[in-house]
Every structure is written in C-alpha cells, then in structure tokens.
Amino acid sequence: MTQTCSKCGNAFDEKVDPAAAKYSSCANCWDEWVKYSVMVINEMRLDLSLPEHRRVLKKYERAYFGLDKPEGEMKDYSKEEERVPDKR
C-alpha cells in the first residue's frame, strides 16, 4: 500500500518505524527528524526524564511534520545562526 509522506509529499510504500507511522513519514524524513531532535535536545538542554521537557520536544516534533505551526520562540536549530555555542 502506497502512502504519502506528510513532510516531503513523496509517495512511499516501505515499512517504517512504528513511531514514524503516526505522522505518515517516509524513512528519509523520519531519519532527518531523529537527527534534528538530537540538535533540539542538545541546544535546549532538555532532560527527557522531565514531563515538561518531553512536551517541548513533542511541540518541535509536531511543528517539524507540519501538524502545528511554530510558536513565538521556537527556533530552527538546523540553521547554524540559530545555535548558541557555550561561552567559556
């Protein structure tokens, strides 16, 4: 059965990660999200043992796949200028 990726719009019919299936995401877009989520976790210093931090990551996930619109202070961490290096 062919599906359409919610992120890129391409058709795919391969088996996907069960977590990717909830967004109807192709394997490539899901892999991009996984890499992007690591950037978000690191840049925001999220502790995923805390429920409020998991909610923040979920907001970025939903915005990434186009289900929610990015809100006020949400940054695009895939852009170098949005990242803030540690000042030591």
C-alpha positions in Angstrom: 0.0 0.0 0.0 1.4 3.3 -1.0 1.4 6.2 1.4 2.3 9.9 1.0 4.8 11.4 3.4 3.4 14.3 5.4 6.8 16.1 5.4 8.1 15.9 1.8 5.0 14.8 0.0 6.7 11.9 -1.8 5.0 8.5 -2.1 6.4 5.6 -0.3 5.4 2.0 0.4 8.3 0.7 2.6 7.8 -0.4 6.1 8.6 2.4 8.5 9.4 2.8 12.2 6.2 2.5 14.2 6.9 6.0 15.7 7.1 7.4 12.1 3.9 5.7 11.1 1.8 8.1 13.3 3.0 11.0 11.1 2.8 9.1 7.8 6.5 9.8 7.4 8.9 8.2 4.9 12.1 6.7 6.2 14.2 9.6 5.0 12.2 12.3 6.7 12.0 10.2 9.9 15.8 9.9 9.9 16.1 13.7 9.4 13.7 14.2 12.3 15.8 11.9 14.6 18.9 14.0 13.7 17.1 17.2 14.2 15.6 16.1 17.5 19.1 15.5 18.8 20.0 19.1 17.9 16.9 20.4 19.7 17.6 18.3 22.8 21.3 19.4 22.9 20.7 23.1 22.1 17.8 23.5 24.6 19.5 21.2 27.1 16.3 19.1 27.5 16.2 16.5 30.2 13.7 13.9 28.8 13.1 12.5 32.3 11.0 15.7 32.9 7.5 15.7 31.5 7.6 19.4 30.6 10.8 18.8 28.6 9.2 15.9 26.7 6.2 18.2 25.9 8.7 20.8 24.4 10.2 18.1 22.2 6.8 16.9 21.2 5.9 20.5 20.1 9.0 20.6 17.9 8.1 17.2 16.5 4.6 18.3 15.6 5.9 21.5 14.1 8.6 19.6 12.1 5.9 17.4 10.5 3.6 20.4 9.8 0.9 19.4 12.2 1.3 22.5 14.4 2.6 26.0 13.4 5.8 27.1 15.1 5.0 29.3 18.1 6.8 32.5 19.0 10.2 31.5 20.4 10.6 28.2 18.5 13.9 28.2 16.7 15.1 26.2 13.7 18.2 24.5 15.0 19.1 23.2 11.6 20.3 26.7 10.8 23.7 27.5 12.2 22.8 31.1 13.2 20.1 29.8 15.5 22.5 27.7 17.6 24.2 29.3 20.5 27.6 27.9 21.5 28.6 27.7 25.1 30.6 30.7 26.3 33.5 29.6 28.3 
